Amino acid sequence: AATELGLDAVVASCAEALRALGTPTDRIDAALLVSAHELRRGRREDAARALLAVDEPSAPPADRLRLGEALESAGRSKEALKHFEQVYAETRAED
C-alpha cells in the first residue's frame, strides 16, 4: 500500500531535503525518518543501513542518543551501545 501511495518517494524526498539543510541534527533526522519508514515496511536491514550511514560526532548528545535508540529498534544493539557509551563518556548523564 505504501508503494502504491508513493510514500517511498515522499520519504526519500523529505530525507533529501533534511540532509540538504546541512546540520548534523538534520542529517540524523533524515536517517531517523528513513529508518522509521523502513521499519514500518518490515525492512529492518534497510532501516539499520540508513542509520549506520550517519556519522555525526559533532551532533548534540541528545541527537546521537536518538540515533542509538533507533539502532536498537532496528536490531543493532552492538552499534547502539557504542552511541550510548560515547554520549555517556561525553556527558556523564545516564538519561
C-alpha positions in Angstrom: 0.0 0.0 0.0 2.8 2.4 0.8 4.4 1.9 -2.6 1.0 2.4 -4.3 0.6 5.7 -2.4 4.1 6.8 -3.3 5.2 7.0 0.3 8.7 5.7 -0.5 9.3 8.6 -2.9 7.8 11.1 -0.4 10.1 9.8 2.4 13.1 9.8 0.1 12.3 13.4 -0.9 11.8 14.6 2.6 15.0 12.9 3.8 17.0 14.5 1.0 15.5 17.9 1.9 16.6 17.4 5.5 20.1 16.4 4.5 20.4 19.4 2.3 19.9 21.7 5.3 23.4 20.6 6.2 23.4 20.4 10.0 24.4 17.2 11.9 20.9 17.2 13.5 19.2 17.5 10.1 21.2 14.6 8.8 20.3 12.5 11.8 16.7 13.4 11.4 16.8 12.3 7.8 18.2 8.9 8.8 15.6 8.6 11.5 12.8 9.4 9.0 14.1 6.8 6.5 14.7 4.2 9.2 11.2 4.6 10.8 9.7 4.2 7.3 11.7 1.1 6.6 10.8 -0.4 9.9 7.1 0.1 9.3 7.6 -1.7 6.0 9.3 -4.6 7.8 12.7 -3.9 6.2 14.8 -4.0 9.3 18.2 -4.3 7.5 17.3 -1.3 5.3 16.4 0.7 8.4 19.7 -0.2 10.1 21.7 0.6 6.9 20.1 4.1 6.9 21.1 4.7 10.5 24.6 3.2 10.1 25.3 5.6 7.2 25.2 8.5 9.6 28.4 9.5 11.3 27.8 12.8 13.1 30.2 13.0 16.1 29.6 16.8 16.3 25.8 16.4 16.7 24.4 17.2 20.1 24.3 14.3 22.5 20.5 14.1 22.5 20.5 13.6 18.7 23.2 10.9 19.0 21.2 9.3 21.7 18.1 9.2 19.4 20.3 7.6 16.8 21.4 4.9 19.2 17.8 4.3 20.3 16.8 3.9 16.6 19.7 1.5 16.0 18.5 -0.6 19.0 15.0 -0.7 17.5 16.4 -1.8 14.2 18.1 -4.8 15.9 21.6 -3.3 16.1 22.2 -3.4 19.8 26.0 -3.6 19.5 26.1 -0.4 17.4 23.6 1.3 19.6 25.7 0.6 22.7 28.6 2.4 21.0 26.5 5.5 20.7 25.3 5.2 24.3 28.8 4.8 25.6 30.1 7.8 23.6 27.3 10.0 24.9 27.8 8.9 28.4 31.6 9.4 28.2 30.9 12.9 27.0 28.1 13.9 29.3 28.3 11.5 32.3 24.5 11.5 32.1 22.5 8.3 32.0 19.2 9.8 30.9 
